[in-house]
Amino acid sequence: MTSYRALPVLAVRRMLGNWRLLSSVVVGTLVAAAILSATAIYADAIRDLGLQHALRQQSPAAFDVSILTSNVNVSATAYPRSTSRQDAAVTNALHGSIGRVVRIATSATFYPSTNGQKPDQRNEARPRANLIVRSALQDEVTLVQGTLPAAHGRGASGPIPVAIGEETAKSQNLRLGSTFDLYPFWDEKAEPVQVQIVGTIRANDPAGRGWGTNSGGLDGTTRGWATYFLFIPADTLFGAVIERLPTLATDYENRYFVRPDALNARIAIPVANGLAALPTALAATETRPSVTSALEPVLRSFDQKLFFTRIPLLVLLLQIGGIVAYYLVMVSTMLIERQAAEIATLRSRGATTGQLLAQYGVEGAILAALAALAGPPIAALVVSSLGPMPAFRALSGGGPLAVHVGSGAYVLASVGALIAFASLMFPAWRATRVTVLEFKRSAARPRPTPVLLRYYVDVLAVATVALAFWRLSRENSLVSPALFGAAK
């Protein structure tokens, strides 16, 4: 007993020797850590289900983040730097919930002419045209006739090859090989840009998320006049087009897909704050940026609703902690009473109260450490298994609940382990103060049963807590209006 370094070995040997008596304490300690950590895990799972339910109320396309920079001079060197800055800002704002990116460049308006003459400026219904660059166009469209336009770089001669929507080609009587001149609206003295249709295309999904703010899709059917959307590769825009028309300005749109399945309650507010700060951050580096997304209001509304669920959760946590502490105190007291003779014998052989408490302290610390580590995984397994239950089947799809074991779960598991440690040490402290004579006297003349146990006050307390828990879980209130009368 003089060397405290031997205490861990001695504690393990005593625990193995008394495993039958200690098993109830081990189970209680694990239950304490698991139940308290399950509170955090269950709350996270329910919040995640609530967020996913809120996100399903709108189309995923509404949550996509669209960044539009208007009337930007075309530059092959400035554009990559701009997109890189925007990518970094959006990635930082969305906290890992970003999906694919669609990039669209729409040129300023041209007036097309097919007869070699300048368009009639007095005709308000004259056709318009826009050169459009779209990333991964070949994946979004089906080629109806001809070929997709090849890149037309600097120094290339001849008309610029373009693709046009099938419906526009039919309505405007445009065919493969049709050639016409594009007159820029902003510079009447500029030479026109000649283009030639080399392919007609049809959108695979005209209402798909990737079409961004281009509500007309491939054909611009929503406008009041004929509009030609002429699709070209990016190398053509930054090559032959800008070479022939250096004053060209373009609207750039980067549309970032948001993955709703990657959003959870823990990052809801950071994402909302990131989206709120995005316009200010981009305004410092980009030209007239406009950011649109319906995600931030949904996340804000979800967080406000979540606030009112935290108070009942705190009450539930206190109730669970009280029940667990009561169980552990009762079990530890019975364990220590079984070891009272051994404790008295050690006291008679010179063991001090501090030495005996150190021995029990090492045992309690070992149990607490094991419970703090094993409690959250056990709780996660139990909470996950609630998915197929009728109460959660509609939200979980009949599968296991998606659970997250975070730092909060381990903190609460450590609190449960500390409760178990204290519940073991308190009766041990009382028992180590008893000498051999006091033990024999108490064995010959047992103490009267305490009032707490004699009149079943403890059972009444447990029943009261259970009733309060039932009321809160079923009615969200401890009392009913029928008991005290409805408020007037």
N, C-alpha and C positions, 0 to 999 in steps of 0.2 A: 504493500500500500504506500510505500515511501516514494516510489517512482511513478510519476504521472505518464511517462512514456509508454508504460505497459498497459495503460487503461484501455486503449482501443482493442488490443488483443483480448484482454480480460472481458471487456464488454461483449465482444463477438462470441466468446466462449459461453458467457452467461446467457446470451440471447439464444444460442443454439441449444443450450441445456434446458432452457425454460420456454422452448418454442410453443408448447401447448398453451401455456398461460399467456405468452406474448402475442399469440396469433390474433386475438381479438383487438389488441392495441394496434398491431400492424394493419389490420383491415380498417380500423377506425381512422388511422392516420392517412392511409391511401384514400379512403372515402372523403376525408376532410379536404385534402388537396384536390381530388378530382371534382368534388361538388363545387368548390369555390372557383376553380379554373373553368368548370363547365359553364358557370354564369357568364364569363367573358366570351367563351367560344360560342355559346348559344346566342348571346346578344349579337355577336358579329354575324353569325349565320342568318339570323332574322333580319338584321339591317341590310345585309347583302340581298336577301330575297325581296325586301321592300324596295330597294333601289332598282333591281332588275325589273320588278313589276312596274315601277314608275317609268322606266325607260321604254318598256314595251307599249306604253300608251301612245307613243308617237312613232312615226317612220324613222328608221335609222338615218335616212338621208338628212333629216332635219337637224341632227346632231353634228353632222360633218362641219368642219371648220373651213370656211372659204375666205381666202385673202385675195382681194382684188386691188391691183394698183393700176390707176387709170392714166391714159394719155402719157405713156412713158416712151421716150425716144428709143428706137431699136438700137441695141448695142450688143455685139457678140461677146464682149468681155464683161460688161456690167450685169448682164442677165444671170450668168452662173453665180456670181457673187451674191446677187439679190436672193435667188432661190436658196442658196446655202444659208443665208442669215434667217430667212423665213422658216426653213426646215428646223434649224436649231431652236428658234423661239417656240414653235409649235410643239416640238418634241419635249421641250422643257415644261411647257404648260400642261400637256396631256398626261405626263407621268407614266409613260409606257403604254398608253391605250391607243396609240396611233396605228393606223393600218396603211393601206396603199395610198399613193398620192397621184392625183391626176393634174396635169399641167396643161393649161390652155392659153394660147395667145391669139387675140382677136385684133386685127389691124383696124385702123381708122377707115371710115367709109370711102368707097370708090363708086363712081358712076360708070357702069359698063356700057359699051357701045359696040354693036356688031356690024355696023354699016360703014365703019371708017370715019364717021363724022362725030363731032363732039355732041354730048347729050344736051337736050333742050333744058336749060336752067329754069325756064318758066313752068315746066311740067312738074308739078308736085308729086305726081304718081310715077315718076320715072324710076326704073329699077335701081337698086343699090347692090353693092357687093362688099364682102369682107374676106380677106385672106385669113385663114385660121390654121394654126398649128395645134395639134392635139397629141399628147403622149399616148403611146400604145394604141394608135388608131386601128391598126390591123386586128387587134383583139376585140374591138368594140363594134366593128362593122362587117358586113358581108359584101364582097365584091360582086356586083351584078353584071357589069360589062367592063371590058378593057382591063387596065392594070392600075395599081396604086401608083401615084406620081413618084418618080425618082428624084433624088436630090439634085438641085440645080445650083452649083456653087458660083463663086465669083469668077468672072471671065467667061462664063458659059453664054452661048449665043442662042438665039431663037426664042420662041414663046416659052413662058414658064408653065410646066405641066401641072395640072390641078385635077382633083377629084371633086365631084359634086353629088349632092343627094339625088336619089332616084326620082323622088316626087318633084323636086325643082326642075330636073331635066325634062320630065314629062310636061309639066305645066307651062314651061317657058320654051318648049320645042327646041331643046338643046340636045345635041347628039355628040357621040365620040368624034373627036377631031374638030369640034366647033372652036373657033378662035375669035376672041374679041378683046377690045382695049379697055383698060381700067383707068379712068381719069380721077385723080385725087381731088376730093372736095375742098381741101384746105389750100390748094395751090393751083389756080386755073392756068398758070403759065407753064406748069411742069409737064414734061412729056409723059404720055400714058404708058402703062405697063401692060404688055401684051401677054395673054395667058391662053392656054389650049387645054380643053377637057380631054383627059386620057383615060378616065374611068368614072363609072357611076357606082355609088355605094348605098347600102341600106343599113340602118342601125339595127343591131341585134336586139337591143332593149331600149327603145326611145325614152322610157320613163326611168331608166336606171340611175343609180346614184352618181355615176361618173360624168354625167353631162353637165353638172355644175349649174352655174347661173345662165347658161345658154339654153333658155327655155324653148327655143325653136328647134333644138336638136340639130339634125343634119340639114333641114330644109327651111327654117325660118318662117314657118307657116303662120306664126302668131302676129306678124307685122301687117300693116295696112297696105303695103306695096310689095312688089316682087323683090325678093332678096336672094342673092346668090351667096351661099356659104361655100367658099372655094378652099379646099383642104390641101395643104402643102406640108412637106417635111420641115423640121426646124432648120436644117442646113440650108434649105432654099430661102427661108426668111432672112437668115443672117448672112446669106451669100448673095445670090443674084438679085433678090428683091431690094435689099438695102443698098446694093451697089447702084441699082438703077434709080432708086428713089430714096436718097439719104435723109430726107425730111420726114420719113414715115414714123408715126407714133402708134403705139399698140397698148391695148389693155391686157395685162397679164393676170391670170387667175390660177392660183394653186389651191386645189381642193383636197383637204386631208381627211381621209375616212377615219371615223372614230369607231373603235371596236367596243360595243356596249358590254360584251362579256368580260372585257379586261377592266372595267370600272367596278369599284367596290366602295363600301361605306367609308373605308379608312382613307381613301384618296379623294373622296367626293369634294370636300371643301378645298384642298390644295388645287384640284383641277379647276374648280370654279374661280378661285383667286387667280390662277394662271391665265384663264381665259379673259377675266376682267382686266388684267394688266397688259394683255397682248396688244391692243390698239396703241397704247402709249409707248410700249417698247418698240413697235414697228414704225411709229411715226418719226422716231429719231433717225431711222436709217433708210426708210423707203419713201417712194413718191406717192403721196395721196393714198395711203393704204385704207382699205375698208374691210373690216372683219365681221363676218356673219356666222352665227351658230345659235341654235336653240338649246344647247346643252347647259349653259350656265344657269338660266332660270330654273330648270328642272332640278339641278343639284342644290340650288339654294332652297327651293321649296321642300325638297326631301330633308335637308338638314334642319329646317324649322320644325317639321313634323317629328323628326327624330328627337328633338329636345324634350318633348313632352312624354316620351317613353322612358326617359332616364330616371325620373323620380320613382316610379313603381319598381324599376329594376334595382334601385338602391335599397328600397324597403325590402324587396325580396332577398337581396344579398345579406342584409342584416338578419333577417329571419333564418336564413340557411346557416349563417355563421353561428347564431345562438344555438340552434339545434345541434349542430356539429360539436360545438364546445361542450354542451351539456352531456352529450353521449360520451365524448372522450373523457371528461372528468369522472363520470360514473364508471367507465370501464377501467381507467387507470387507478381509481380508488380501490376497486375490487382486486386488481392485480397487486397493488402494493400491500393490501391486507393479507393476501396469500403469502407474500414474502416478508411479513412482519417478523416472523420467528428468525429468519435468516438475518434480517437487519439488526435485530436485538443481539444476536450472537456475535455479529461483527463488531457491534458497539462494545460488547463485553471483552473483546480481544484487542481493544485499543484503537479501533477505527474512529476517526472524528466525523462530525457531521459534514464538514467540507469534503472529506475524502469520499464519503458515501454519495453525496450529491454530485461530485465529479463523475463518479461511476455511472450514476443514472443519467447525468447530463450527456455523457458520451453515447450511451445507448439511445437517448432521445434524439441527439443530433444525427446519428446514423439513420434512424427511422425518418426523421424530418427531411434529410437530404434525399433519401430514396423516394419519399412521397412527392417532394417538390419536382423531381425529375420525371417520375412515372405518372404523376397525376394528370397533366395536360394531355399526353397521348391517349390515356384511358378515357378522359372526358371527350376528346375529339372523336374517338371511335363510337362512343355512346350517342353523341349528338348527331353524328353523320348517319347513324342507323335510324334516326327519326324520319328520314326522307320518305320512305314508303308508307308512313302512317297517314290515315285519312286527313288529319289536320294540315298536312304539308304536301299531300300528293299533287294537288292542283298547281302548286308553285314549283315543286321539285321535279315534276314529270314522273313521279314514281321511283326515281332513283335516289341514291344517298344524297344528303345535304352536303353542299360544298362548305367545308369548314376551314378556318384559318387559326392556327395556333401561333399567336403573337406574344409579344413581351407582356401584355396585360394578363394573359392566361398564366404565365409563369410567376408573375408578381402575386396574383391571387392564390396560386398553388403554394407559394412560399408563405403567404399569410396563413393558409390552412395548416401548413406544416408547423408554423410557429405556434398556432393555437394548440396543435397536438403536443408540441414540446412543452408548452406551459402547463397543459392539462396533465402531463406525466410528472413534471417537476414539482407541482404544488403538493399532491399527496405524498410524493417521495420526501419532500422537505419536512412535512409533518411527521412522517414515519421515522425519519432518521433522528428526530429529537427524543424518541422513546428509548429509555434504558431497559435493561433486562428485567429489573424489578417492576418497572411500570408495565412491561409487556405481560409478565406473569400475573400481576394483579388485575390487569384488564381481562386476561383470559379466565381468571377465576371469578371475577365479577364484571360481566360485560356491561358496557355503558347502555343506558336506555336509548331506545330508537329516537332519533331526532324528530322534531315536530314536522319538518319538511317531508320526511318519509312516513311518519306515523299516520298523518292525515292525507296522504297522497297529494300533497301540494305540488310536487314535481309533475305528477301525471296531469294535474289540472293545468299547470303552466304549459306543458307540451300540447294539450288539447286546445288551449287558447291560441297558441301560435299556429297550430294546424288550421283552426277555424279562420284566423285572420288571413292565412295564406290562401285558403279556399275562396274566401270572399274577394280577395284582390284578384285572383286568377279568373274568377267567374263573373264578378259584378263590377270590378274596378273601383270598389268602395268598401269600406269597413262596415258601414251601416246602410240600411235601406230607407227610402222615404216613408214606407209604411210604418216604420218603427217610431220615428220622431215627427212624422208629418212632412208634407212637401213644402218647399220654400214658397212664400208668397211674394 
